[in-house]
């Protein structure tokens, strides 16, 4: 055991402060990832003007990150189990920092898209290790406090991302336009990497696992075959090869299922644990997470384009307009977990879907009524309603999905939930070319841009409202009263090797 890695007994000692340094480091990394998703959306119009990026390239700057993140999440988690969570965390944060530098110094839109793909892939190595490191570093009775802090970080990321992106873009530091939104990651990433080497304890899975390379290849290929033609289809005139490619993606996913089933039976190390889908609530929850990701992927991109290009607002005004939404999400999420779900169960999540749909419909009405003269304060009501609905869903959904999953598969199930939500997000970003850009004409005069973008925004919101209706129906398969997986609860007498990841020197 090296001097920089605490022993098991030291790790659990109440007076040991090293684990709190480790927590601060991994929380900083998680915050960096959360902010990076939202910060880019607010700077998209600036990127389009300064880098002369096409609409499809703009989509790939956001969808490429989500796609690489989704495709790599399961793989990143499994690599951490095999080679050590600390090691993979350091690889991920080092690569994420390098990719951020490449994004910030991108010479053209093509380099920016490629760098965003790399950034998403590195985030997929880094993010799955965060909760695993918490399990390895903190005893069970302290994890309730830790996950409460993690929830606060998520809320802070949602609020600060758009504002930080707006300020950095508006200030135009050193004449760099949008580039500081990526370069700001460099000092944070370097400090987190150096301190992570010193304070984070290494851990890995108790039993030896193997990386399913064929499964990784099939997941990545299937996602690319589905999302690439969907994103480029409108620009290329919806060629025949695009339709064939999307149909072929379904074949690839079918092959993936067959292969994973055989892989699990042969050596017990599949990339995806298919037995989880026999649990009704888990299968329904995966469907909810996927479709919910589609709705969020569509909304957040078209919302930014509507405000900044359609209405001609500055990044700062657009960022400040979103503050009521973020505050409503955070407030409703806290109430949902602490007060509402323990009393009303599944009905809270279903109410959240209906409330969010109501907010979308209200937004459509206000956008149509006020037209291009709409003000930020007039958007506040629909945004608060939408944010409240989203908050009622996002906080308790994971517990609802995992409540009937066998304890030994909880880690694998958590990874799958995160992955399908990111897949849904990437799919939603791809669908923007159909539900938003597909309504906008190819050649617009300056006078036509505002009305065209406002109309496309309203059209796309109808899709989002419909998706929320589908989510409401899917939620009926969730358990009526989901078990609350509160960290710090008794471990039901499980052996220590099953409760805690193995710590290694």
N, C-alpha and C positions, 0 to 999 in steps of 0.2 A: 504494500500500500504506500503510495507516494505521499509526501508531506502535504500536497495540495488536495488530497481526496480524503474526506473524513470517514472514519470507520462507521459500522452500523450503530454501535453504541453511542458514538459521538453524534451521529446524525439525528438520533432521537432524544438526545439530552436537552431538557428544557432550557438550559442556559446557553446552549450553542447558538451563536448568532450567524454562523456561516451559512446555514440553510436559508436565512432571510436575505442574505446577499444573493444567493443562488436564485431565490424567488424574484427578487428585483430584476435580475438579469433576464430571466426567461419571460417575465411580464413585459419588460421593455421590448423584447423581440416580438412578442405577440401584439403589442400596441403598434409597433412599426408596420407589421403586416396589415392590421386592421385599417390604419390610417392610409396606407399605400393604395388600398382598393378605392376608398372614397375620395382621396385627394386628387386622383387622376381625372375622375369624372368632371370635376369643376374646372379643370384646366384644358379640357378637350378643345373648345373653340380656339383658345390661344395656340394650342399645338397645331390645329388645322391651318390657321393663318400663317404662323411663323415657319412651319415645316412644309407647307403646301401639300398636306396629306389628303388623299382621296377619302371618300366616305367609307369604303371598305377597309382602308388602312386604319381609319379612326376606330372602326368596330374591332379590328384585330388588336389594337393597342389595349383595349379592355377585355375582349373575348379571349385573346391569346393568353393573357395572364390567367384568367379563370380556367381555361382549358388545360394548360400545363399544371396548374395547381390541382385541379380535379383528378387528372390522369396520374399524378404522382403521389397523392395523399396516402393511399393504401400501401404503395411501394415504400414510401418514406417511413411509415410506421413499422412495416415489417423489417426494413433495414436497421432501424433503431433496436428492435427486439434482437436481431442477430448480432450486430456489430457494436452495440452500445449506444444508449440514447444521448449521452454527453457527446460522444464522437460525432454522431449524425447532426446533433444540434449545432456544433461548431462548424461542420461542413456546410450546413444549410445557411447559417448566418453569415459565414464568410463569403459563400457564393452569392447570397442575396445582396450583400454590400457591393461586391464586384459588379453584379448585374445592374444595381442602381447607378453606379458610376458610368457604365456603358449607356444606360438610358439617358443620363444627364448630358453626356457628351456625344449623343447620337448625331451623325452627320446628315442623315436623311431618314425619311419615314420607314424605309425597309430595315435599317439598322435598329430603329426604335422598336419596331414590332418584334424583331429577333431577340432584342435585349429583354423585352417584356416576357417573352416565352421563357427565357432563361431565368428571369426573376421569379416567375410562377413556379417553375420546377424547383428552384432552390427553397422557396417558401414551403413547398410540399415536403422537403427534407426536414425543415426547421419546425414547423407548426405541430406535427403529430408528437414531437418529443416533449412539448411543454407539459401536458397533463401527466405523461409518463414520468417525467422528472419530479413532478410534484408528489406522485405516489411513492417514488423511491426516496425522496428527501424528507417528507413529513410523515409523522405517525398519524394514524387514523383520526385520533381525537382532535387534531389541529386542522384537518383539511376543510372543515366547514368554514372556518375563518378564511382560509386560503382561497376557496372557491368564491366566497363573497367578494374578496378583493379582485378576483378575476372578472366577476360580473361588472364591478365598477370600472375596470379597465375597458371592457367591451363598450359600455355606455359612453365613456370618455372618448374612445376612438370614434364612435358614431357622431359625436358632437363636434370634436375638434378637427376631424379630417377635412370636411368641406371648408371650414373657416380657415384652417391653415393653408389649404390649397389656394383659396381666394386671396389671402393676404400675400403669399409668396408670389402669386401671379401678378397681383396688382402692384406690388412694390417694384417688380422688374429689377431685382438685385443685380448690380454690375452689368445691366443690360442683357441678362441671360434669359429674359422672358419666362417661359414655363419650366426651364431646366432645374431651378432650385427645388422643385417638388420632389425630384429624385435625389439630388445631391445632398439634401438634408439627412438622408439615411446614412451617409458615410461616417460622420463622427459617432453616431449612435451605434452603428454596426461594429466599428473598430473597437470601441470601448467595451461593448457587450462580448465580443469575441475574446478580448484579452482577459476580462474578469471571469468569463465563463470557464476558461482553462484553469483558473485558480480555484474557483469556489463551487463548481457543479460536480456532484458525485457521479461517477460512472455506474450504470446499471444496465442489465439486459434480461431477456426472458429466462425463466428457470430451466426450460428444456430447449434443446437445440432445434432450430428451425432452418429451413432452406428457402431461398428467394425463388419464387415462381416466375422465371423469366418469360416463359411462354404466356402466362397470364398477363404480365405487364405489357408485352407486345400486343396481345389481342385487345386489351382495354384501350390502349393508346390508338391503335389502328381503327377500331370501331368509332371512337370519338371523333377522330380526324375525318373519317369518311362521312360522318353525319354532319359535322359542323362546318367544314371547309366549303362545300358546295352551297350550304344554307347561307353562309356569310357572303360569298362571292356571286351567288346565283343571279341576283337582280342586275348587278353590274355587267355580267357576261351574257345577259339575255336568256337565263334559265336553259342552258344547253342540256342535251340528252344525257351526256355523261354525268352531269350533276345528279339527275334523278336516279340513274343507275347506281351511282356511288352511295346515295342515301339509302336505297333499297339494300345494297350490299352490306351496309353497316348492320342491318338487322340480322343478316346471315352470320356476320362476324360475332355478334353478341350471342347468337345461338350456339356457335362453335365454342365460345368462351364458357358458356354454362356447361356444355357437355364435357369439356376438358377439365374444368374445375371440379366437377363431380368425380371424374376418374382420378384426378390428382389427390383429392381428399381421401379417397378410398385406398390409394396406393401408399402414400407416405405421410398423410396428415398435415401437409404444409401447403394448402391451396392459398392463392392470393385472396380469394373471396370465400368465406365460410357459408356455403349455400344452405346448410341446415337452419340458419337463422331465419330464412324466408318461410319456414314451416310455422313460425310463430305469427299468428294472424295480425297482432298489433304491430309487430315489427315490419311486416310486409306493407301494411297500410301506412305506417309511419314513414317508410322509405318513399312511398308514392307521394305522400304529403310533402316531404322535404324536397323532392325533385320538382314537383309542380310549383311549390312556393318559391323555389329558386328561380324558376322560369319567370314568374311574376315580378320578382325583385330585379332580375336582370333586365327585363324590358323597361320597368318604370324608371329606375335611377338614370339610365342613359338618356331616354327620351325627355325626361324632366330637365336635365341639364341643357340639352340641345334646344328645347322649347324656350327656356328662360334666356339663354345667352345669345342664341342665333335668331330665334323667332321673335323674342321681345326686345332683343338688343341690350340686355342688362349686362352690367359689369360682373366679373367673377365674384367680387366682394358682395355686391347686392344679392346675387344668386346664393352665395354661401350663407349670408345672414337670413335669407328667406327660409332656409331649411332648418334653422335653429328650433322653431316650435315643433317640427316633426321629430327631431332627435330627442328633445326633452320629453315629449309625449311617449316615445318608445321606452325611454329609461324609466319614467314614472309608472307606466302601466306594467312593465316587466316586473318591477319590484312588488307591486300590489298583487300581480297574478300569482307569483310563486309563494309569497308569504301569507296571503289572506284568502284569495279567491279559489285557487285550484284545490287546496285542502278541503274546502267546504262544498264546492260545486263540481269538481272533477272535470270531465271531458267537455261539459257545456261551456266552460270558460274559453277553451280553444275554438269551439264552434262559434261562440259569440264574437271572438276576435276576427274570424274570417268574415262574418257578416258586417261587423263594424268597419273593417278595412274596405270591404266592397262599397259600403255606404259612403265612406270618405272619397273613394274613387269617383263614384257617381256624382257626388257634390262638386268635386273638382271639375268634372266634365261640364256641369251646368254653369259653374262660375266662369270657366274659360270661354264658354259660348256666349254668356250674357255680357261680359265686360270686354271681350275681344282683346285687341292689342293694348287697350288702355288699362288692363287689369293691374292692380297694385299689390305689393308684397303683403300688406295687411289683409287684403281680400283673400289671399291664398291661405292665410293662417288657419281658418276654420277647417277646410278640408284636410289640410296637412296634420292638424292636431287629431282629427278623427281617424285618419289613416294611421298615424303613429300610435294612437291608443290601441287600435286593432292589431297592429303588428306586435306591439309589446305584449299583448295578451297571448300571442302565439309563440314567439321565439323563445321566451324564457322557460316555460314548462314543457315544450314539445319534446325535447330530448328525453326527459324523465318519462313522459307518456309512452314514447316509442320503446324505451328500454325496460319498462316495468315488468314485462313478462318474459324477457330474455334470460336464459340461464346465466347465473353469475359468472361461470367460467368463460363465457363468450362476450362479456360486457365490453371488453376492450376492442375486440374485433368489430362488434356492432357499432360502437362509437365512431370508429374509423370509417365504416361504410356510410353512416349517416352524414358525416361531414363531406364525404366524397360525392354522394348523390346530390347534395345541395349545391355543391360547386359545379357539378355536371349540369344541373338545372339552370344555374346562373349563366353558364357558358351557352347553353341552348337558348335562353332568353335573349342574351346579347346577339346571338345569331339571328333570332327571329325579328330583331329590330329592322333588318333589311326588308322584311316582308310587311310587317304591321305598321311601320313608320316611314321608312324611306320609300317603300313601294307606293305610298299615297302622294309623295312629293314629285313634281315634274322634274325632268332632267335639266332643263334650261329655264332658270327663273331670273326675271329682272329683280333689281333691288327692291322695288315696290311689292313684288309678289312673294318675296321670301317670308315675311312675317305672317301673312294670312295662310300660306301653304304650311308652314311649320305648326301654326296653331291648330289647323284642321287635322294635320297628321297626329298631333299630340292627343286630340280628342278621340280620334279613331283608334289609336293604340290603347288608350285608357279603357275603351269598351272591352278590348281583349283582356286587360288586367282584371276588370270586374268579373268577366266570365270565368277566368281562371280561379278567382277567389270563391266563386260558386262551386266549382269542381272540388276545391279544397274542403269546403264545408261538408260536401257529401262523403269524401274520403275519410274525414275525421270520425264518421259514425262507426268505423271499424276499430278505432282506438279503445282501450279499456275505459269503462265509465269512470273509475276512480284510479288514475295512475298512481303507482307507488312512488313515493318521493325518495329518490336515492340521495339521501343527505349524507355527505361524507362526515365521518366521525361516529356513525352509528355502529353498533356492535357488528363484528365480522362473523357472527353465527358459528363461532367455534372452528372456523377453517384453519388448517395448518398454516403456519407462517409463510411457507413457500408458496401457498396459493393466494395469500393476502397481499404480499408485498413483492415487487420485482426484486430479483437477486442483485445484490450489490457486489461489485467486483473491484479488484485492485488494479 
